[in-house]
Amino acid sequence: MAKPQKRYVCAACGSVTPRWQGQCGDCGAWNSLSEEAAVNATPFAAKHHLRAGGQAIKLASLDVPTPLPPRRPTGIGEFDRALGGGLVAGSAILIGGDPGIGKSTLLLQAAARIARAGGSVIYISGEEASDQVRLRAMRLGLGDAPVQLASATSVRDILTTLEAGPAPDLLVIDSIQTMHSDVIEGAPGTVSQVRASSQELIRFAKERSTTLVLVGHVTKDGSIAGPRVLEHMVDTVLSFEGERSHQYRILRAIKNRFGGTEEIGVFAMSEDGLDEVGNPSSLFLTQRDESVTGAVVFPALEGTRPVLVEIQALTVRLASGATPRRAVVGWDSGRMSMILAVLEARCGLSFSSCEVYLNVAGGYRITDPAADLAVAAALVSALAERPLPATAIAFGEISLSGEIRPVAHANLRLKEAAKLGFERAYLPSGTSKESHGLNMQMLGRLDRFVDALLGRG
């Protein structure tokens, strides 16, 4: 064991030296070195330690009553729903989405409404000139909104301009990947530049109680480009989803320090910009008067909002020896394979000689495991060519044993279905005691449900 050596520690900065000297070499303080016995430590800890020389911080009790942060509504109800009620002063919001999905359009509409309501708004674009933003605002009917525009990419220039006047209520940076900080080297969009630029802008927003909205680019897999720490630095992360070929857009809250997550706002793209959709189910339900084989309505749940979507299935018989194809749009292909296996092993159905196609109408994407029963019903209906009633819904999770398990928030799903005129519901046993006027058929096992659909036994 090494013999402990004497060392000298500066009382002002905590610097450690092996011999005494009158002045500290790190902080320059005189007669601040005191002797103490050294301990066996790593080379890093032998140079400095962090137990002295700092400034004492103030501790507060957890049970101190704190009022809820005030919120400023944007004037767009679906945007406010995704945010948890509106914009919070001093918060940082990151919104990402595919190119052309409508991020800049949505923020320009929100900025114009806040400015018209008396708030001060600054919109800084690093990708477009001010005239381009102005032309888009005129096309959207927002040309008279008192929004301050600028086209800049230097964070130093932006912060110098903001410090010279009163802090705005809303600051929009479009986009953070185009910002550049001269404190460090690197081209705009690199990991170091995105992190440094975001840190300086967020610090300004916290100190001046300005709501900061950062627009972020996304990669090919849909995640926000740049360092992952960017999502940890901000208070709210919003994802703008949808296909440019489809009309609808979904604004989803992935992270929210001031509200709940998994809330969504639904918009429809039109010539005048993004319009709010008060009844999202109308976008994803097919208008039909008669029953169709392979079509089942499923009440999905996004946060606290139920959305009724139509699940469509199609099976095509193949000649013997051909390899069947499985195609899924809007759902997990692995979960469909599991449902097919349960139908074959527990219900006596054969899909091995059939091509199976599954689609969620309207381009909607489902991750809710409660869709298992609706998918199974659509597959059985397509295979047997027996339609389910057009006024029926189905939801429930299917286990590998063939048991139909209860799911959360059944009352919300049933209430939405009853409001839209549905009359029958297939759901797990013991799920809900409130029928909301629906004819509820409680199901315990999948094989019995399949027997009832096929008229067996």
ABEGO torsion letter per residue (X at the ends): XBBBBBBBBBAAAGBBBABBBABBAAAGBBGABBBBBBBBBBAAAAABBAABGBBBBBBBBAABBBBBBBBBBAGBAAAAAAAGGEBBBGBBBBBBEBBGAGAAAAAAAAAAAAAAAGBBBBBBBAABBAAAAAAAAAAAGAAABBBBBBBBABAAAAAAAAAABBBBABBBBOBAAABBBAABBEBBGBAAAAAAAAAAAAAAAAAAGBBBBBBBBBBAAGBBBEBAAAAAABABBBBBBEBAABABBBBBBABBAABBBGBBBBBBBBAAEBBBBABAAAAABBBBABBBBGBBBBBBBBEABBBBBBBBBBBBBBBBGBBBBBBBBGBBAAAAAAAAAAAAAAAGBBAAABBBBBBBBGGBBBABAAAAAAAAAAAAAAAAGBBBBAABBBBEBBBAAGBBBBBBGAAAAAAAAAAAGBABBBBBBGABABAGGBBBBBBABAAAAAAAAAGBX
